[in-house]
């Protein structure tokens, strides 16, 4: 998954990839990229998504 965020890391844009949350085997990886300097937003969204329970 880190392969997809590498270009953003090189450009200085904060990016994160969150693994699938579904328990039924569905694959729905989430990737978020923000403007330079908006690291806190990306991390906050990733944290909330990782705490969310699949439905």
PDB file as gemmi writes it, atoms N, CA and C in Angstrom:
CRYST1    1.000    1.000    1.000  90.00  90.00  90.00 P 1                      
ATOM      1  N   UNK A   1       0.802  -1.193   0.000  1.00  0.00           N  
ATOM      2  CA  UNK A   1       0.000   0.000   0.000  1.00  0.00           C  
ATOM      3  C   UNK A   1       0.845   1.257   0.000  1.00  0.00           C  
ATOM      4  N   UNK A   2       2.036   1.191   0.545  1.00  0.00           N  
ATOM      5  CA  UNK A   2       2.860   2.392   0.591  1.00  0.00           C  
ATOM      6  C   UNK A   2       3.331   2.826  -0.786  1.00  0.00           C  
ATOM      7  N   UNK A   3       3.277   1.931  -1.765  1.00  0.00           N  
ATOM      8  CA  UNK A   3       3.669   2.283  -3.121  1.00  0.00           C  
ATOM      9  C   UNK A   3       2.828   3.429  -3.653  1.00  0.00           C  
ATOM     10  N   UNK A   4       1.569   3.481  -3.309  1.00  0.00           N  
ATOM     11  CA  UNK A   4       0.667   4.491  -3.837  1.00  0.00           C  
ATOM     12  C   UNK A   4       0.848   5.863  -3.199  1.00  0.00           C  
ATOM     13  N   UNK A   5       1.426   5.924  -2.012  1.00  0.00           N  
ATOM     14  CA  UNK A   5       1.639   7.224  -1.373  1.00  0.00           C  
ATOM     15  C   UNK A   5       3.040   7.771  -1.611  1.00  0.00           C  
ATOM     16  N   UNK A   6       3.914   6.966  -2.154  1.00  0.00           N  
ATOM     17  CA  UNK A   6       5.299   7.388  -2.374  1.00  0.00           C  
ATOM     18  C   UNK A   6       5.411   8.687  -3.180  1.00  0.00           C  
ATOM     19  N   UNK A   7       4.689   8.864  -4.302  1.00  0.00           N  
ATOM     20  CA  UNK A   7       4.817  10.124  -5.051  1.00  0.00           C  
ATOM     21  C   UNK A   7       4.446  11.347  -4.211  1.00  0.00           C  
ATOM     22  N   UNK A   8       3.471  11.187  -3.325  1.00  0.00           N  
ATOM     23  CA  UNK A   8       3.057  12.304  -2.488  1.00  0.00           C  
ATOM     24  C   UNK A   8       4.090  12.587  -1.408  1.00  0.00           C  
ATOM     25  N   UNK A   9       4.725  11.547  -0.907  1.00  0.00           N  
ATOM     26  CA  UNK A   9       5.792  11.749   0.063  1.00  0.00           C  
ATOM     27  C   UNK A   9       6.950  12.512  -0.574  1.00  0.00           C  
ATOM     28  N   UNK A  10       7.260  12.210  -1.814  1.00  0.00           N  
ATOM     29  CA  UNK A  10       8.341  12.904  -2.517  1.00  0.00           C  
ATOM     30  C   UNK A  10       7.979  14.361  -2.794  1.00  0.00           C  
ATOM     31  N   UNK A  11       6.705  14.638  -3.012  1.00  0.00           N  
ATOM     32  CA  UNK A  11       6.286  16.008  -3.308  1.00  0.00           C  
ATOM     33  C   UNK A  11       6.038  16.830  -2.035  1.00  0.00           C  
ATOM     34  N   UNK A  12       6.052  16.170  -0.884  1.00  0.00           N  
ATOM     35  CA  UNK A  12       5.839  16.877   0.374  1.00  0.00           C  
ATOM     36  C   UNK A  12       4.390  16.972   0.802  1.00  0.00           C  
ATOM     37  N   UNK A  13       3.491  16.308   0.068  1.00  0.00           N  
ATOM     38  CA  UNK A  13       2.074  16.302   0.439  1.00  0.00           C  
ATOM     39  C   UNK A  13       1.818  15.166   1.427  1.00  0.00           C  
ATOM     40  N   UNK A  14       1.109  15.439   2.514  1.00  0.00           N  
ATOM     41  CA  UNK A  14       0.793  14.361   3.441  1.00  0.00           C  
ATOM     42  C   UNK A  14      -0.210  13.398   2.805  1.00  0.00           C  
ATOM     43  N   UNK A  15       0.053  12.124   2.942  1.00  0.00           N  
ATOM     44  CA  UNK A  15      -0.823  11.097   2.376  1.00  0.00           C  
ATOM     45  C   UNK A  15      -0.848   9.896   3.301  1.00  0.00           C  
ATOM     46  N   UNK A  16      -1.982   9.212   3.300  1.00  0.00           N  
ATOM     47  CA  UNK A  16      -2.128   8.022   4.129  1.00  0.00           C  
ATOM     48  C   UNK A  16      -3.018   7.028   3.393  1.00  0.00           C  
ATOM     49  N   UNK A  17      -2.753   5.760   3.629  1.00  0.00           N  
ATOM     50  CA  UNK A  17      -3.587   4.692   3.088  1.00  0.00           C  
ATOM     51  C   UNK A  17      -4.099   3.861   4.259  1.00  0.00           C  
ATOM     52  N   UNK A  18      -5.410   3.688   4.327  1.00  0.00           N  
ATOM     53  CA  UNK A  18      -6.037   2.921   5.403  1.00  0.00           C  
ATOM     54  C   UNK A  18      -6.498   1.596   4.809  1.00  0.00           C  
ATOM     55  N   UNK A  19      -6.112   0.476   5.421  1.00  0.00           N  
ATOM     56  CA  UNK A  19      -6.512  -0.837   4.898  1.00  0.00           C  
ATOM     57  C   UNK A  19      -8.020  -1.055   4.987  1.00  0.00           C  
ATOM     58  N   UNK A  20      -8.513  -2.065   4.277  1.00  0.00           N  
ATOM     59  CA  UNK A  20      -9.956  -2.346   4.264  1.00  0.00           C  
ATOM     60  C   UNK A  20     -10.513  -2.573   5.662  1.00  0.00           C  
ATOM     61  N   UNK A  21     -11.732  -2.113   5.872  1.00  0.00           N  
ATOM     62  CA  UNK A  21     -12.397  -2.283   7.159  1.00  0.00           C  
ATOM     63  C   UNK A  21     -13.481  -3.354   7.115  1.00  0.00           C  
ATOM     64  N   UNK A  22     -13.865  -3.772   5.928  1.00  0.00           N  
ATOM     65  CA  UNK A  22     -14.972  -4.717   5.780  1.00  0.00           C  
ATOM     66  C   UNK A  22     -14.578  -6.102   6.284  1.00  0.00           C  
ATOM     67  N   UNK A  23     -15.500  -6.744   6.967  1.00  0.00           N  
ATOM     68  CA  UNK A  23     -15.272  -8.090   7.476  1.00  0.00           C  
ATOM     69  C   UNK A  23     -15.693  -9.161   6.472  1.00  0.00           C  
ATOM     70  N   UNK A  24     -16.404  -8.756   5.431  1.00  0.00           N  
ATOM     71  CA  UNK A  24     -16.937  -9.741   4.489  1.00  0.00           C  
ATOM     72  C   UNK A  24     -15.961 -10.056   3.353  1.00  0.00           C  
ATOM     73  N   UNK A  25     -14.726  -9.625   3.482  1.00  0.00           N  
ATOM     74  CA  UNK A  25     -13.732  -9.921   2.463  1.00  0.00           C  
ATOM     75  C   UNK A  25     -13.650  -8.894   1.354  1.00  0.00           C  
ATOM     76  N   UNK A  26     -14.522  -7.898   1.377  1.00  0.00           N  
ATOM     77  CA  UNK A  26     -14.489  -6.858   0.349  1.00  0.00           C  
ATOM     78  C   UNK A  26     -13.252  -5.994   0.536  1.00  0.00           C  
ATOM     79  N   UNK A  27     -12.682  -5.578  -0.560  1.00  0.00           N  
ATOM     80  CA  UNK A  27     -11.491  -4.743  -0.516  1.00  0.00           C  
ATOM     81  C   UNK A  27     -11.860  -3.315  -0.887  1.00  0.00           C  
ATOM     82  N   UNK A  28     -11.662  -2.406   0.044  1.00  0.00           N  
ATOM     83  CA  UNK A  28     -11.989  -1.005  -0.213  1.00  0.00           C  
ATOM     84  C   UNK A  28     -10.971  -0.126   0.497  1.00  0.00           C  
ATOM     85  N   UNK A  29      -9.732  -0.200   0.059  1.00  0.00           N  
ATOM     86  CA  UNK A  29      -8.675   0.590   0.673  1.00  0.00           C  
ATOM     87  C   UNK A  29      -8.939   2.072   0.428  1.00  0.00           C  
ATOM     88  N   UNK A  30      -8.735   2.883   1.454  1.00  0.00           N  
ATOM     89  CA  UNK A  30      -8.980   4.316   1.382  1.00  0.00           C  
ATOM     90  C   UNK A  30      -7.640   5.040   1.353  1.00  0.00           C  
ATOM     91  N   UNK A  31      -7.489   5.966   0.423  1.00  0.00           N  
ATOM     92  CA  UNK A  31      -6.287   6.781   0.356  1.00  0.00           C  
ATOM     93  C   UNK A  31      -6.686   8.245   0.415  1.00  0.00           C  
ATOM     94  N   UNK A  32      -5.971   9.007   1.238  1.00  0.00           N  
ATOM     95  CA  UNK A  32      -6.253  10.433   1.365  1.00  0.00           C  
ATOM     96  C   UNK A  32      -4.965  11.207   1.175  1.00  0.00           C  
ATOM     97  N   UNK A  33      -5.055  12.287   0.418  1.00  0.00           N  
ATOM     98  CA  UNK A  33      -3.934  13.185   0.183  1.00  0.00           C  
ATOM     99  C   UNK A  33      -4.410  14.598   0.494  1.00  0.00           C  
ATOM    100  N   UNK A  34      -3.572  15.367   1.149  1.00  0.00           N  
ATOM    101  CA  UNK A  34      -3.949  16.739   1.500  1.00  0.00           C  
ATOM    102  C   UNK A  34      -2.896  17.731   1.011  1.00  0.00           C  
ATOM    103  N   UNK A  35      -3.208  18.988   1.206  1.00  0.00           N  
ATOM    104  CA  UNK A  35      -2.265  20.040   0.842  1.00  0.00           C  
ATOM    105  C   UNK A  35      -1.060  19.992   1.768  1.00  0.00           C  
ATOM    106  N   UNK A  36       0.045  20.521   1.314  1.00  0.00           N  
ATOM    107  CA  UNK A  36       1.243  20.604   2.153  1.00  0.00           C  
ATOM    108  C   UNK A  36       0.903  21.344   3.434  1.00  0.00           C  
ATOM    109  N   UNK A  37       1.344  20.777   4.540  1.00  0.00           N  
ATOM    110  CA  UNK A  37       1.097  21.390   5.837  1.00  0.00           C  
ATOM    111  C   UNK A  37      -0.159  20.914   6.531  1.00  0.00           C  
ATOM    112  N   UNK A  38      -1.000  20.160   5.840  1.00  0.00           N  
ATOM    113  CA  UNK A  38      -2.252  19.666   6.439  1.00  0.00           C  
ATOM    114  C   UNK A  38      -2.107  18.243   6.985  1.00  0.00           C  
ATOM    115  N   UNK A  39      -0.961  17.952   7.538  1.00  0.00           N  
ATOM    116  CA  UNK A  39      -0.692  16.620   8.076  1.00  0.00           C  
ATOM    117  C   UNK A  39      -1.697  16.212   9.145  1.00  0.00           C  
ATOM    118  N   UNK A  40      -2.062  17.144  10.007  1.00  0.00           N  
ATOM    119  CA  UNK A  40      -2.965  16.823  11.113  1.00  0.00           C  
ATOM    120  C   UNK A  40      -4.321  16.345  10.619  1.00  0.00           C  
ATOM    121  N   UNK A  41      -4.802  16.920   9.532  1.00  0.00           N  
ATOM    122  CA  UNK A  41      -6.098  16.510   8.985  1.00  0.00           C  
ATOM    123  C   UNK A  41      -6.036  15.072   8.481  1.00  0.00           C  
ATOM    124  N   UNK A  42      -4.984  14.760   7.748  1.00  0.00           N  
ATOM    125  CA  UNK A  42      -4.822  13.410   7.200  1.00  0.00           C  
ATOM    126  C   UNK A  42      -4.729  12.389   8.333  1.00  0.00           C  
ATOM    127  N   UNK A  43      -3.958  12.703   9.345  1.00  0.00           N  
ATOM    128  CA  UNK A  43      -3.805  11.774  10.464  1.00  0.00           C  
ATOM    129  C   UNK A  43      -5.095  11.616  11.259  1.00  0.00           C  
ATOM    130  N   UNK A  44      -5.843  12.696  11.439  1.00  0.00           N  
ATOM    131  CA  UNK A  44      -7.107  12.625  12.181  1.00  0.00           C  
ATOM    132  C   UNK A  44      -8.125  11.759  11.444  1.00  0.00           C  
ATOM    133  N   UNK A  45      -8.222  11.924  10.138  1.00  0.00           N  
ATOM    134  CA  UNK A  45      -9.163  11.113   9.352  1.00  0.00           C  
ATOM    135  C   UNK A  45      -8.750   9.646   9.386  1.00  0.00           C  
ATOM    136  N   UNK A  46      -7.465   9.373   9.227  1.00  0.00           N  
ATOM    137  CA  UNK A  46      -6.980   7.988   9.261  1.00  0.00           C  
ATOM    138  C   UNK A  46      -7.261   7.348  10.617  1.00  0.00           C  
ATOM    139  N   UNK A  47      -7.071   8.105  11.689  1.00  0.00           N  
ATOM    140  CA  UNK A  47      -7.340   7.573  13.026  1.00  0.00           C  
ATOM    141  C   UNK A  47      -8.817   7.227  13.189  1.00  0.00           C  
ATOM    142  N   UNK A  48      -9.696   8.139  12.772  1.00  0.00           N  
ATOM    143  CA  UNK A  48     -11.130   7.887  12.894  1.00  0.00           C  
ATOM    144  C   UNK A  48     -11.560   6.681  12.064  1.00  0.00           C  
ATOM    145  N   UNK A  49     -10.990   6.545  10.885  1.00  0.00           N  
ATOM    146  CA  UNK A  49     -11.338   5.391  10.040  1.00  0.00           C  
ATOM    147  C   UNK A  49     -10.849   4.091  10.639  1.00  0.00           C  
ATOM    148  N   UNK A  50      -9.681   4.111  11.267  1.00  0.00           N  
ATOM    149  CA  UNK A  50      -9.164   2.878  11.858  1.00  0.00           C  
ATOM    150  C   UNK A  50      -9.951   2.481  13.116  1.00  0.00           C  
ATOM    151  N   UNK A  51     -10.605   3.441  13.749  1.00  0.00           N  
ATOM    152  CA  UNK A  51     -11.420   3.153  14.933  1.00  0.00           C  
ATOM    153  C   UNK A  51     -12.844   2.753  14.576  1.00  0.00           C  
ATOM    154  N   UNK A  52     -13.258   3.054  13.357  1.00  0.00           N  
ATOM    155  CA  UNK A  52     -14.625   2.732  12.929  1.00  0.00           C  
ATOM    156  C   UNK A  52     -14.811   1.223  12.844  1.00  0.00           C  
ATOM    157  N   UNK A  53     -15.987   0.778  13.207  1.00  0.00           N  
ATOM    158  CA  UNK A  53     -16.290  -0.648  13.136  1.00  0.00           C  
ATOM    159  C   UNK A  53     -17.010  -0.934  11.826  1.00  0.00           C  
ATOM    160  N   UNK A  54     -16.639  -2.016  11.154  1.00  0.00           N  
ATOM    161  CA  UNK A  54     -17.337  -2.381   9.910  1.00  0.00           C  
ATOM    162  C   UNK A  54     -18.794  -2.699  10.173  1.00  0.00           C  
ATOM    163  N   UNK A  55     -19.604  -2.422   9.172  1.00  0.00           N  
ATOM    164  CA  UNK A  55     -21.036  -2.688   9.317  1.00  0.00           C  
ATOM    165  C   UNK A  55     -21.443  -3.885   8.524  1.00  0.00           C  
TER     166      UNK A  55                                                      
END                                                                             
